[in-house]
Amino acid sequence: MPRIRRVILVGVLGTFVCAQFSSVFVFHVAQDFESAALRSFLVAGPVIRIVLLRAGGTAVFSRPMTRDMTPFAVLGGAGLLFGVSLTALGPGPAPAVGAVLAGRVVSVAETAFGPMASAAYAALPIDSGPEAFNLRQVRWSFGEVLGALSGGALSVAPHSQGHGRLHRVVLDALTLTGRGPAPVPRAP
């Protein structure tokens, strides 16, 4: 049972930090970059890299397992990379460079994390395949929801008083979808 608990804990934490990064990253990009083209590049870049890297990345990250490394170890390393990616998002002399670097680090982490999560849960000492699959899905749902909510809340909280561009971006988006309040008049 300790092995099962470790895999679940590392899986939930990795999923939590990945989802937190995703929500923080989008708010960060919306607030700190004026150019729509740059915002599009920054937000779409990690997703495109993950899709392009997934097949080759799975082969690369599977290779160490032939030398007695477990999927759990790769899963833990990928979870740590998610955390490292958050550190590149701070204000610095070149915020675009930090955002690109963070996107690249998270792409590598996700390329390893997704397949290794499946492998780690499949390798659990559980007699039932559906039970292992259900544990993996519960881990994913729990970590994803809590990570996205906490990342979004941390990103929006400093701007909730109606000051700052991020608040206006969120209000504009809600207004365009018809679910938000009337447009806020802007001072000239």
Secondary structure as UniProt FT lines:
FT   HELIX           2..32
FT   HELIX           36..62
FT   HELIX           63..67
FT   HELIX           71..87
FT   TURN            88..89
FT   HELIX           95..122
FT   HELIX           129..156
FT   HELIX           157..159
FT   TURN            160..161
FT   HELIX           165..177
//
